[in-house]
């Protein structure tokens, strides 16, 4: 089942619709569950709320693997606000100067949203059972989250992370990160995300460089190039089994 509640993002002064996936028997099972914090909640569960009309199909996947709680606020849909909200770094996109507010967002997620969820639902609140995940800019946030907030998140699903805008900063932060044992990172990119072989080579090169940097810090990393994969929810949906099998061992 998927519930909705309104979360207040204190540093932005905004209320945000938040999707929460719960196993159907969560109130009667007597179990406590791992939690995956995700981005772009409107794109995960229902086609009716997805920006481009196709979601990840995460509800169907989780119904077949009812072993976790998923918590996923919507993004800010106004103008370039999503780019600001989901970037820890300032960068230039087209002619726009994007002022990254991702660090403030993740502070809120760790310091306010997580305690609220742990109080409201039967969670396993420890680091080993807390993960973060997303795609595109949400994938960038997940990569940053698992490195900068490694004391909170032990696992990250980084699907098509938008590292190209701030690659120098991304690499610098990974190099100085202190990663605890058990850190697991899934990082993917699609064969058709860019135009032509040159673009594919760039995506592949950056993903493998991130993989090598994380591995050097002690993380276990699964790099995956999705053949014929595009930058869209329909193709990220096809990675769910592979991604969660690596992160949690679900089959």
Secondary structure by P-SEA (a helix, b strand, c coil): cbbbbbbbcccccbbbbbbbbbccccccccbbbbbbbbccccccccccccccccccaaaaaaaacccbbbbbbbcccccaaaaaaaccbbbbccccccccaaaaaaaaaaccaaaaaaacccccccccccccccccaaaaaaaaaaacccccccccccccccccccaaaaaaaaaaccccccbbbbbbccccccccaaaaaaaaaaaaaaaaaaaaaccbbbbbbbccccccaaaaaaaaaaaaaaacccc
